[in-house]
Amino acid sequence: MKTKNKDKEFDAVKMMREIRNKITSETKDMSYEEFKRYINTKLKKSGKKSVKR
């Protein structure tokens, strides 16, 4: 099914790609432990629970 609405105010796919690209560029050279700290820091700032692994 195709839609013809080209006047979207919010494009979720575009936003997700931008977020994913930002995270990828910020974490590309990190070790697993560094990546866990990065994620836990982001989660803590948002008020979410941290990763235990």
C-alpha positions in Angstrom: 0.0 0.0 0.0 1.4 3.4 -1.0 0.5 6.7 0.7 0.4 10.0 -1.0 0.8 12.2 2.1 4.0 14.1 1.5 3.4 16.8 4.0 4.3 14.9 7.1 5.1 16.9 10.2 7.0 14.0 11.8 9.0 11.3 10.1 9.7 8.5 12.6 11.9 6.5 10.1 14.1 9.6 9.4 14.4 10.3 13.1 15.4 6.7 14.0 18.0 6.7 11.3 19.5 10.0 12.6 19.6 8.7 16.1 21.1 5.4 15.0 23.8 7.2 13.0 24.6 9.5 15.9 25.0 6.5 18.3 27.1 4.6 15.8 29.5 7.5 15.2 29.9 8.1 19.0 30.5 4.4 19.8 32.3 3.0 16.7 35.7 2.6 18.4 34.5 1.6 21.9 35.2 -1.7 23.6 32.3 -3.7 25.0 32.9 -2.3 28.5 33.1 1.3 27.2 29.9 0.8 25.3 28.1 -0.5 28.4 29.2 2.6 30.3 28.0 4.8 27.4 24.6 3.1 27.4 24.2 3.1 31.2 25.1 6.8 31.3 22.5 7.6 28.6 19.9 5.5 30.5 20.7 7.1 33.8 20.2 10.6 32.3 16.8 9.5 31.0 15.7 7.9 34.3 15.7 4.3 32.9 17.3 1.2 34.5 20.9 0.4 33.7 22.2 -2.7 31.8 23.5 -5.3 34.2 25.4 -7.7 31.8 
